[in-house]
């Protein structure tokens, strides 16, 4: 059994152009939901905060349905659960202005950090507000997976890269630029780095070799939301099984192909 923690940001993505359709999300949430759908040997926890509004209650319900440990999900009364409006432009997502809500001033307690450190693996990202605690978490034996998105100009970038085990970063298409970035990240301390390039596939770098991954073609792209998170979930699933990096990349590509063929950022298999 692998203990996996999604620590950071829970939010709601909603579509004002589609009668307000919405779902529970956040980078770590999407990774965790996909990972749980793929595997029966993951014991999971969510470490974050929501409010007691409708969005917050729906979030808790979604976690409990998947038997995720919510003991360290703070419920902050009288506020707003974070949300982001999304618009679909030719099946691609366009983000509106986010509402940070109760997470704007939220800080993780020492007790929450202690709980995170009882896990084997943790996923977080720049919105998760755990950056300053990464050295401690990693030192205490937790493998840190970090989603950099496309934020290569983030002021904390080099600190993050110095304190993670595996990072995922998104590029528009320049693979040579991607290779340079992956090398730089490894020099700073990241053990394993992955870059995704949309239709051009992905690259991984472990400090010795580059590995090229291809996409899995789909008949129709419905929504690109969740493509990176589902790829990361598939990749992590491969690592849990001890598969070589190229096989992990294939797992990621397969999972991502499933997700972009549907509307939601995670795919639920009927069992």
Rosetta blueprint (number, residue, H / E / L):
1 X L
2 X E
3 X E
4 X E
5 X E
6 X E
7 X E
8 X L
9 X L
10 X L
11 X E
12 X E
13 X E
14 X E
15 X E
16 X H
17 X H
18 X H
19 X L
20 X L
21 X E
22 X E
23 X E
24 X E
25 X E
26 X L
27 X H
28 X H
29 X H
30 X H
31 X H
32 X H
33 X H
34 X H
35 X H
36 X H
37 X H
38 X H
39 X L
40 X L
41 X L
42 X E
43 X E
44 X E
45 X E
46 X E
47 X E
48 X E
49 X E
50 X E
51 X E
52 X L
53 X L
54 X H
55 X H
56 X H
57 X H
58 X H
59 X H
60 X H
61 X H
62 X H
63 X H
64 X H
65 X H
66 X L
67 X L
68 X L
69 X E
70 X L
71 X L
72 X L
73 X E
74 X E
75 X E
76 X E
77 X L
78 X L
79 X L
80 X L
81 X L
82 X L
83 X E
84 X E
85 X E
86 X E
87 X E
88 X E
89 X E
90 X L
91 X L
92 X E
93 X E
94 X E
95 X E
96 X L
97 X L
98 X L
99 X E
100 X L
101 X H
102 X H
103 X H
104 X L
105 X L
106 X L
107 X L
108 X L
109 X L
110 X H
111 X H
112 X H
113 X H
114 X H
115 X H
116 X H
117 X L
118 X L
119 X L
120 X L
121 X E
122 X E
123 X E
124 X E
125 X E
126 X H
127 X H
128 X H
129 X L
130 X L
131 X H
132 X H
133 X H
134 X H
135 X H
136 X H
137 X H
138 X H
139 X H
140 X L
141 X L
142 X L
143 X E
144 X E
145 X E
146 X E
147 X E
148 X E
149 X E
150 X L
151 X L
152 X L
153 X L
154 X L
155 X L
156 X L
157 X H
158 X H
159 X H
160 X H
161 X H
162 X L
163 X L
164 X L
165 X L
166 X E
167 X E
168 X E
169 X E
170 X E
171 X L
172 X L
173 X L
174 X L
175 X H
176 X H
177 X H
178 X H
179 X H
180 X H
181 X H
182 X H
183 X H
184 X H
185 X H
186 X H
187 X H
188 X H
189 X L
190 X L
191 X L
192 X E
193 X E
194 X E
195 X E
196 X E
197 X L
198 X H
199 X H
200 X H
201 X L
202 X E
203 X E
204 X E
205 X E
206 X L
207 X L
208 X L
209 X L
210 X E
211 X E
212 X E
213 X E
214 X L
215 X L
216 X L
217 X L
218 X L
219 X L
220 X L
221 X L
222 X L
223 X L
224 X L
225 X L
226 X L
227 X H
228 X H
229 X H
230 X H
231 X H
232 X H
233 X H
234 X H
235 X H
236 X H
237 X H
238 X H
239 X H
240 X H
241 X L
242 X L
243 X L
244 X L
245 X H
246 X H
247 X H
248 X H
249 X H
250 X H
251 X H
252 X H
253 X H
254 X H
255 X H
256 X H
257 X H
258 X H
259 X H
260 X H
261 X L
262 X L
263 X L
264 X L
265 X L
266 X L
267 X L
268 X L
269 X L
270 X L
271 X L
